[in-house]
Amino acid sequence: MTPPPAFLDKIAARQDAPARMAALPRPVVFTNGVFDVLHCGHATYLAQARALGASLVVALNTDASARRLGKGPERPLNRQEDRAVLMAALESVSLVTWFDEDTPLELITELRPDVLVKGGDYAMDALAETAVVKAYGGRALAIPFVEGYSTTSLVRKIRGGPI
């Protein structure tokens, strides 16, 4: 029998995330999102985020949390376990976990990453997460989007609708 791929070890249950993150090389960069259908924009963003530190932690919205984002009743297309496996398979990602709340504020408060990174469409100073990270001496910044890539647009294209 073939052993499971080693990258599956990067996936941590929510309650195990603090201990698992503590073992990672610092500085630790943190980002979050649904990452429903991975595309080139995601891969580029995650590689850029990883370049800001020695490790990258990705927190995925659970399926329930993702549905509350209002992207449509059929989203996410991929279950949270499947999204975690794909995320863990990426070289740039060090650890994958989930959060069930509407924002990752509680998880960030608990993990205390050195750097918080979000996509370029976020006003970083307006986020409660930014205030928490800066309060303990961390940094928060936005990475510009890679133009032309969007999961929502990709889903529309697959369904034959307007892009």
Contact map, one row per residue, 1 for C-alpha under 8 A:
1110000000000000000000000000000000000000000000000000000000000000000000000000000000000000000000000000000000000000000000000000000000000000000000000000000000000000000
1111000000000000000000000000000000000000000000000000000000000000000000000000000000000000000000000000000000000000000000000000000000000000000000000000000000000000000
1111100000000000000000000000000000000000000000000000000000000000000000000000000000000000000000000000000000000000000000000000000000000000000000000000000000000000000
0111110100000000000000000000000000000000000000000000000000000000000000000000000000000000000000000000000000000000000000000000000000000000000000000000000000000000000
0011111100000000000000000000000000000000000000000000000000000000000000000000000000000000000000000000000000000000000000000000000000000000000000000000000000000000000
0001111110000000000000000000000000000000000000000000000000000000000000000000000000000000000000000000000000000000000000000000000000000000000000000000000000000000000
0000111111100000000000000000000000000000000000000000000000000000000000000000000000001001100000000000000000000000000000000000000000000000000000000000000000000000000
0001111111100000000000000000000000000000000000000000000000000000000000000000000000001001100000000000000000000000000000000000000000000000000000000000000000000000000
0000011111110000000000000000000000000000000000000000000000000000000000000000000000000000000000000000000000000000000000000000000000000000000000000000000000000000000
0000001111110000000000000000000000000000000000000000000000000000000000000000000000000001000001110000000000000000000000000000000000000000000000000000000000000000000
0000001111111000000000000000000000000000000000000000000000000000000000000000000000011001000000111000000000000000000000000000000000000000000000000000000000000000000
0000000011111111100100000000000000000000000000000000000000000000000000000000000000000000000000111000000000000000000000000000000000000000000000000000000000000000000
0000000000111111100000000000000000000000000000000000000000000000000000000000000000000000000000001100000000000000000000000000000000000000000000000000000000000000000
0000000000011111100000000000000000000000000000000000000000000000000000000000000000000000000000001110000000000000000000000000000000000000000000000000000000000000000
0000000000011111110000000000000000000000000000000000000000000000000000000000000000000000000000000000000000000000000000000000000000000000000000000000000000000000000
0000000000011111111100000000000000000000000000000000000000000000000000000000000000000000000000000000000000000000000000000000000000000000000000000000000000000000000
0000000000011111111110000000000000000000000000000000000000000000000000000000000000000000000000001000000000000010000000000000000000000000000000000000000000000000000
0000000000000011111111000000000000000000000000000000000000000000000000000000000000000000000000000000000000000110000000000000000000000000000000000000000000000000000
0000000000000001111111100000000000000000000000000000000000000000000000000000000000000000000000000000000000000000000000000000000000000000000000000000000000000000000
0000000000010001111111110000000000000000000000000000000000000000000000000000000000000000000000100000000000000000000000000000000000000000000000000000000000000000000
0000000000000000111111110000000000000000000000000000000010000000000000000000000000000000000000100000000000000010000000000000000000000000000000000000000000000000000
0000000000000000011111110000000000000000000000000000000000000000000000000000000000000000000000000000000000000000000000000000000000000000000000000000000000000000000
0000000000000000001111111000000000000000000000000000000000000000000000000000000000000000000000000000000000000000000000000000000000000000000000000000000000000000000
0000000000000000000111111101000000000000000000000000001000000000000000000000000000000000000001000000000000000000000000000000000000000000000000000000000000000000000
0000000000000000000000111111000000000000000000000000011000000000000000000000000000000000000000000000000000000000000000000000000000000000000000000000000000000000000
0000000000000000000000011111000000000000000000000000111000000000000000000000000000000000000000000000000000000000010000000000000000000000000000000000000000000000000
0000000000000000000000001111100000000000000000000000111000000000000000000000000000000000000000000000000000000000111000000000000000000000000000000000000000000000000
0000000000000000000000011111110000000000000000000000111110000000000000000000000000000000000000000000000000000000111000000000000000000000000000000000000000000000000
0000000000000000000000000011111000000000000000001101111110000000000000000000000000000000000000000000000000000000111110000000000000000000000000000000000000000000000
0000000000000000000000000001111100000000000000000000000111100000000000000000000000000000000000000000000000000000111110000000000000000000000000000000000000000000000
0000000000000000000000000000111110000000000000001000000111100000000000000000000000000000000000000000000000000000000111000000000000000000000000000000000000000000000
0000000000000000000000000000011111000000000000000000000001111000000000000000000000000000000000000000000100000000000001000000000000000000000000000000000000000000000
0000000000000000000000000000001111100000000000000000000001111000000000000000000000000000000000000000000000000000000000000000000000000000000000000000000000000000000
0000000000000000000000000000000111110000000000000000000000011100010000000001000000000000000000000000000000000000000000000000000000000000000000000000000000000000000
0000000000000000000000000000000011111100010000000000000000010000000000000000000000100000000000000000000000000000000000000000000000000000000000000000000000000000000
0000000000000000000000000000000001111100000000000000000000000000000000000011110000100000000000000000000000000000000000000000000000000000000000000000001000000000000
0000000000000000000000000000000000111110000000000000000000000000000000000000110000100000000000000000000000000000000000000000000000000000000000000000001000000000000
0000000000000000000000000000000000111111011000000000000000000000000000000000000000000100000000000000000000000000000000000000000000000000000000000000001000000000000
0000000000000000000000000000000000001111111000000000000000000000000000000000000000000000000000000000000000000000000000000000000000000000000000000000111000000000000
0000000000000000000000000000000000000111111100000000000000000000000000000000000000000000000000000000000000000000000000000000000000000000000000000000100000000000000
0000000000000000000000000000000000000011111110000000000000000000000000000000000000000000000000000000000000000000000000000000000000000000000000001110110000000000000
0000000000000000000000000000000000100111111111000000000000000000000000000000000000000000000000000000000000000000000000000000000000000000000000000000000000000000000
0000000000000000000000000000000000000111111111100000000000000000000000000000000000000000010000000000000000000000000000000000000000000000000000000000000000000000000
0000000000000000000000000000000000000001111111110000000000000000000000000000000000000000000000000000000000000000000000000000000000000000000000000100000000000000000
0000000000000000000000000000000000000000111111111000000000000000000000000000000000000000000000000000000000000000000000100000000000000000000000101100000000000000000
0000000000000000000000000000000000000000011111111100000000000000000000000000000000000000000110000000000000000000000000000000000000000000000000000000000000000000000
0000000000000000000000000000000000000000001111111110000000000000000000000000000000000000000100000000000000000000000000000000000000000000000000000000000000000000000
0000000000000000000000000000000000000000000111111111000000000000000000000000000000000000000000000000000000000000000000000000000000000000000000100000000000000000000
0000000000000000000000000000101000000000000011111111100100000000000000000000000000000000000000000000000000000000000010000000000000000000000000100000000000000000000
0000000000000000000000000000100000000000000001111111111100000000000000000000000000000000000110000000000000000000000000000000000000000000000000000000000000000000000
0000000000000000000000000000000000000000000000111111110000000000000000000000000000000000000000000000000000000000000000000000000000000000000000000000000000000000000
0000000000000000000000000000100000000000000000011111110000000000000000000000000000000000000000000000000000000000001000000000000000000000000000000000000000000000000
0000000000000000000000000111100000000000000000001111111100000000000000000000000000000000000000000000000000000000001000000000000000000000000000000000000000000000000
0000000000000000000000001111100000000000000000000111111100000000000000000000000000000000000000000000000000000000000000000000000000000000000000000000000000000000000
0000000000000000000000011111100000000000000000000100111110000000000000000000000000000000000011000000000000000000000000000000000000000000000000000000000000000000000
0000000000000000000000000001111000000000000000001100111111000000000000000000000000000000000111100000000000000000000000000000000000000000000000000000000000000000000
0000000000000000000010000001111000000000000000000000001111100000000000000000000000000000000011111000000000000000000000000000000000000000000000000000000000000000000
0000000000000000000000000000011110000000000000000000000111110000000000000000000000000010000011111000000000000000000000000000000000000000000000000000000000000000000
0000000000000000000000000000011110000000000000000000000011111000000000000000000000000000000000011110000100000000000000000000000000000000000000000000000000000000000
0000000000000000000000000000000111100000000000000000000001111100000000000000000100110000000000011110000000000000000000000000000000000000000000000000000000000000000
0000000000000000000000000000000111000000000000000000000000111111110000000000000100000000000000000111110000000000000000000000000000000000000000000000000000000000000
0000000000000000000000000000000001000000000000000000000000011111110000000000000100000000000000000111000000000000000000000000000000000000000000000000000000000000000
0000000000000000000000000000000000000000000000000000000000001111111000000001001100000000000000000000000000000000000000000000000000000000000000000000000000000000000
0000000000000000000000000000000000000000000000000000000000001111111100000000000000000000000000000001000000000000000000000000000000000000000000000000000000000000000
0000000000000000000000000000000000000000000000000000000000001111111110000000000000000000000000000011110000000000000000000000000000000000000000000000000000000000000
0000000000000000000000000000000001000000000000000000000000001111111111100011000000000000000000000000000000000000000000000000000000000000000000000000000000000000000
0000000000000000000000000000000000000000000000000000000000000011111111111011000000000000000000000000000000000000000000000000000000000000000000000000000000000000000
0000000000000000000000000000000000000000000000000000000000000001111111100000000000000000000000000000010000000000000000000000000000000000000000000000000000000000000
0000000000000000000000000000000000000000000000000000000000000000111111100000000000000000000000000000010000000000000000000000000000000000000000000000000000000000000
0000000000000000000000000000000000000000000000000000000000000000011111111000000000000000000000000000000000000000000000000000000000000000000000000000000000000000000
0000000000000000000000000000000000000000000000000000000000000000011111111010000000000000000000000000000000000000000000000000000000000000000000000000000100000000000
0000000000000000000000000000000000000000000000000000000000000000001001111110000000000000000000000000000000000000000000000000000000000000000000000000000000000000000
0000000000000000000000000000000000000000000000000000000000000000001001111110000000000000000000000000000000000000000000000000000000000000000000000000000000000000000
0000000000000000000000000000000000000000000000000000000000000000000000011111100000000000000000000000000000000000000000000000000000000000000000000000000000000000000
0000000000000000000000000000000000010000000000000000000000000000011000111111110000000000000000000000000000000000000000000000000000000000000000000000000000000000000
0000000000000000000000000000000001010000000000000000000000000010011000000111111000000000000000000000000000000000000000000000000000000000000000000000000000000000000
0000000000000000000000000000000000011000000000000000000000000000000000000111111000000000000000000000000000000000000000000000000000000000000000000000000000000000000
0000000000000000000000000000000000011000000000000000000000000000000000000011111101100000000000000000000000000000000000000000000000000000000000000000000000000000000
0000000000000000000000000000000000000000000000000000000000000010000000000001111111100000000000000000000000000000000000000000000000000000000000000000000000000000000
0000000000000000000000000000000000000000000000000000000000011110000000000000011111110000000000000000000000000000000000000000000000000000000000000000000000000000000
0000000000000000000000000000000000000000000000000000000000000000000000000000001111111000000000000000000000000000000000000000000000000000000000000000000000000000000
0000000000000000000000000000000000000000000000000000000000000000000000000000011111111100000000000000000000000000000000000000000000000000000000000000000000000000000
0000000000000000000000000000000000111000000000000000000000010000000000000000011111111110000000000000000000000000000000000000000000000000000000000000000000000000000
0000000000100000000000000000000000000000000000000000000000010000000000000000000111111111000000011000000000000000000000000000000000000000000000000000000000000000000
0000001100100000000000000000000000000000000000000000000000000000000000000000000011111111100000000000000000000000000000000000000000000000000000000000000000000000000
0000000000000000000000000000000000000100000000000000000000000000000000000000000001111111110000000000000000000000000000000000000000000000000000000000000000000000000
0000000000000000000000000000000000000000000000000000000001000000000000000000000000111111110010010000000000000000000000000000000000000000000000000000000000000000000
0000001101100000000000000000000000000000000000000000000000000000000000000000000000011111111011110000000000000000000000000000000000000000000000000000000000000000000
0000001100000000000000000000000000000000000000000000000000000000000000000000000000001111111010000000000000000000000000000000000000000000000000000000000000000000000
0000000000000000000000000000000000000000001000000000000000000000000000000000000000000111111110000000000000000000000000000000000000000000000000000000000000000000000
0000000000000000000000000000000000000000000000000000000000000000000000000000000000000001111111000000000000000000000000000000000000000000000000000000000000000000000
0000000000000000000000000000000000000000000001100100000100000000000000000000000000000000011111000000000000000000000000000000000000000000000000000000000000000000000
0000000000000000000000000000000000000000000001000100001111000000000000000000000000000011111111110000000000000000000000000000000000000000000000000000000000000000000
0000000001000000000000010000000000000000000000000000001111000000000000000000000000000001001111110000000000000000000000000000000000000000000000000000000000000000000
0000000001110000000110000000000000000000000000000000000111000000000000000000000000000001000011111000000000000000000000000000000000000000000000000000000000000000000
0000000001110000000000000000000000000000000000000000000011110000000000000000000000010011000011111100000000000000000000000000000000000000000000000000000000000000000
0000000000111100100000000000000000000000000000000000000011110000000000000000000000010000000000111110000000000000000000000000000000000000000000000000000000000000000
0000000000001100000000000000000000000000000000000000000000111100000000000000000000000000000000011111000000000000000000000000000000000000000000000000000000000000000
0000000000000100000000000000000000000000000000000000000000111100100000000000000000000000000000001111101100100000000000000000000000000000000000000000000000000000000
0000000000000000000000000000000000000000000000000000000000001101100000000000000000000000000000000111110000000000000000000000000000000000000000000000000000000000000
0000000000000000000000000000000000000000000000000000000000001000100000000000000000000000000000000011111100000000000000000000000000000000000000000000000000000000000
0000000000000000000000000000000000000000000000000000000000001000100110000000000000000000000000000001111100000000000000000000000000000000000000000000000000000000000
0000000000000000000000000000000000000000000000000000000000000000000000000000000000000000000000000010111111000000000000000000000000000000000000000000000000000000000
0000000000000000000000000000000100000000000000000000000000100000000000000000000000000000000000000010111111110000000000000000000010000000000000000000000000000000000
0000000000000000000000000000000000000000000000000000000000000000000000000000000000000000000000000000001111111000000000000000000110000000000000000000000000000000000
0000000000000000000000000000000000000000000000000000000000000000000000000000000000000000000000000000001111111100000000000000000000000000000000000000000000000000000
0000000000000000000000000000000000000000000000000000000000000000000000000000000000000000000000000010000111111110000000000000000000000000000000000000000000000000000
0000000000000000000000000000000000000000000000000000000000000000000000000000000000000000000000000000000111111111100000000000000010011000000000000000000000000000000
0000000000000000000000000000000000000000000000000000000000000000000000000000000000000000000000000000000011111111000000000000000000011000000000000000000000000000000
0000000000000000010000000000000000000000000000000000000000000000000000000000000000000000000000000000000001111111000000000000000000000000000000000000000000000000000
0000000000000000110010000000000000000000000000000000000000000000000000000000000000000000000000000000000000111111100000000000000000000000000000000000000000000000000
0000000000000000000000000000000000000000000000000000000000000000000000000000000000000000000000000000000000011111110000000000000000001001000000000000000000000000000
0000000000000000000000000011110000000000000000000000000000000000000000000000000000000000000000000000000000010011111100000000000000001000010000000000000000000000000
0000000000000000000000000111110000000000000000000000000000000000000000000000000000000000000000000000000000000001111100000000000000001000111000000000000000000000000
0000000000000000000000000011110000000000000000000001100000000000000000000000000000000000000000000000000000000000111110000000000000001000011110000000000000000000000
0000000000000000000000000000111000000000000000000000000000000000000000000000000000000000000000000000000000000000111111000000000001001000011110000000000000000000000
0000000000000000000000000000111000000000000000001000000000000000000000000000000000000000000000000000000000000000001111100000000000000000000111100000000000000000000
0000000000000000000000000000001100000000000000000000000000000000000000000000000000000000000000000000000000000000000111110101000000000000000011100000000000000000000
0000000000000000000000000000000000000000000010000000000000000000000000000000000000000000000000000000000000000000000011111100000000000000000001111000000000000000000
0000000000000000000000000000000000000000000000000000000000000000000000000000000000000000000000000000000000000000000001111110000000000000000001111000000000000000000
0000000000000000000000000000000000000000000000000000000000000000000000000000000000000000000000000000000000000000000000111110000000000000000001011000000000000000000
0000000000000000000000000000000000000000000000000000000000000000000000000000000000000000000000000000000000000000000001111111000000000000000001000000000000000000000
0000000000000000000000000000000000000000000000000000000000000000000000000000000000000000000000000000000000000000000000011111111000000000000001000000000000000000000
0000000000000000000000000000000000000000000000000000000000000000000000000000000000000000000000000000000000000000000001000111111001000000000111000000000000000000000
0000000000000000000000000000000000000000000000000000000000000000000000000000000000000000000000000000000000000000000000000011111001100000000000000000000000000000000
0000000000000000000000000000000000000000000000000000000000000000000000000000000000000000000000000000000000000000000000000011111101000000000000000000000000000000000
0000000000000000000000000000000000000000000000000000000000000000000000000000000000000000000000000000000000000000000000000011111111100000000000000000000000000000000
0000000000000000000000000000000000000000000000000000000000000000000000000000000000000000000000000000000010000000000000000000011111110000000000000000000000000000000
0000000000000000000000000000000000000000000000000000000000000000000000000000000000000000000000000000000110010000000000000000001111111000000000000000000000000000000
0000000000000000000000000000000000000000000000000000000000000000000000000000000000000000000000000000000000000000000100000001111111111100001100000000000000000000000
0000000000000000000000000000000000000000000000000000000000000000000000000000000000000000000000000000000000000000000000000000101111111110000000000000000000000000000
0000000000000000000000000000000000000000000000000000000000000000000000000000000000000000000000000000000000011000000000000000000111111111000000000000000000000000000
0000000000000000000000000000000000000000000000000000000000000000000000000000000000000000000000000000000000011001111100000000000011111111111100000000000000000000000
0000000000000000000000000000000000000000000000000000000000000000000000000000000000000000000000000000000000000000000000000000000001111111111100000000000000000000000
0000000000000000000000000000000000000000000000000000000000000000000000000000000000000000000000000000000000000000000000000000000000111111110000000000000000000000000
0000000000000000000000000000000000000000000000000000000000000000000000000000000000000000000000000000000000000001000000000000000000011111110000000000000000000000000
0000000000000000000000000000000000000000000000000000000000000000000000000000000000000000000000000000000000000000010000000000000000001111111000000000000000000000000
0000000000000000000000000000000000000000000000000000000000000000000000000000000000000000000000000000000000000000111100000000000000001111111100000000000000000000000
0000000000000000000000000000000000000000000000000000000000000000000000000000000000000000000000000000000000000000011100000000000001001100111110000000000000000000000
0000000000000000000000000000000000000000000000000000000000000000000000000000000000000000000000000000000000000000001110000001000001001100011111000000000000000000000
0000000000000000000000000000000000000000000000000000000000000000000000000000000000000000000000000000000000000000001111000001000000000000001111100000000000000000000
0000000000000000000000000000000000000000000000000000000000000000000000000000000000000000000000000000000000000000000011111111000000000000000111110000000000000000000
0000000000000000000000000000000000000000000010011000000000000000000000000000000000000000000000000000000000000000000011110000000000000000000011111000000000000000000
0000000000000000000000000000000000000000000000000000000000000000000000000000000000000000000000000000000000000000000000111000000000000000000001111100000000000000000
0000000000000000000000000000000000000000100010000000000000000000000000000000000000000000000000000000000000000000000000111000000000000000000000111110000000000000000
0000000000000000000000000000000000000000100110000000000000000000000000000000000000000000000000000000000000000000000000000000000000000000000000011111100000000000000
0000000000000000000000000000000000000000100000000000000000000000000000000000000000000000000000000000000000000000000000000000000000000000000000001111100000000000000
0000000000000000000000000000000000000000000000000000000000000000000000000000000000000000000000000000000000000000000000000000000000000000000000000111110000000000000
0000000000000000000000000000000000000011100000000000000000000000000000000000000000000000000000000000000000000000000000000000000000000000000000000111111011000000000
0000000000000000000000000000000000000010100000000000000000000000000000000000000000000000000000000000000000000000000000000000000000000000000000000001111111000000000
0000000000000000000000000000000000011110000000000000000000000000000000000000000000000000000000000000000000000000000000000000000000000000000000000000111111100000000
0000000000000000000000000000000000000000000000000000000000000000000000100000000000000000000000000000000000000000000000000000000000000000000000000000011111110000000
0000000000000000000000000000000000000000000000000000000000000000000000000000000000000000000000000000000000000000000000000000000000000000000000000000111111111000001
0000000000000000000000000000000000000000000000000000000000000000000000000000000000000000000000000000000000000000000000000000000000000000000000000000111111111100001
0000000000000000000000000000000000000000000000000000000000000000000000000000000000000000000000000000000000000000000000000000000000000000000000000000001111111110000
0000000000000000000000000000000000000000000000000000000000000000000000000000000000000000000000000000000000000000000000000000000000000000000000000000000111111111111
0000000000000000000000000000000000000000000000000000000000000000000000000000000000000000000000000000000000000000000000000000000000000000000000000000000011111111111
0000000000000000000000000000000000000000000000000000000000000000000000000000000000000000000000000000000000000000000000000000000000000000000000000000000001111111100
0000000000000000000000000000000000000000000000000000000000000000000000000000000000000000000000000000000000000000000000000000000000000000000000000000000000111111100
0000000000000000000000000000000000000000000000000000000000000000000000000000000000000000000000000000000000000000000000000000000000000000000000000000000000011111110
0000000000000000000000000000000000000000000000000000000000000000000000000000000000000000000000000000000000000000000000000000000000000000000000000000000000011111111
0000000000000000000000000000000000000000000000000000000000000000000000000000000000000000000000000000000000000000000000000000000000000000000000000000000000011001111
0000000000000000000000000000000000000000000000000000000000000000000000000000000000000000000000000000000000000000000000000000000000000000000000000000000011011000111
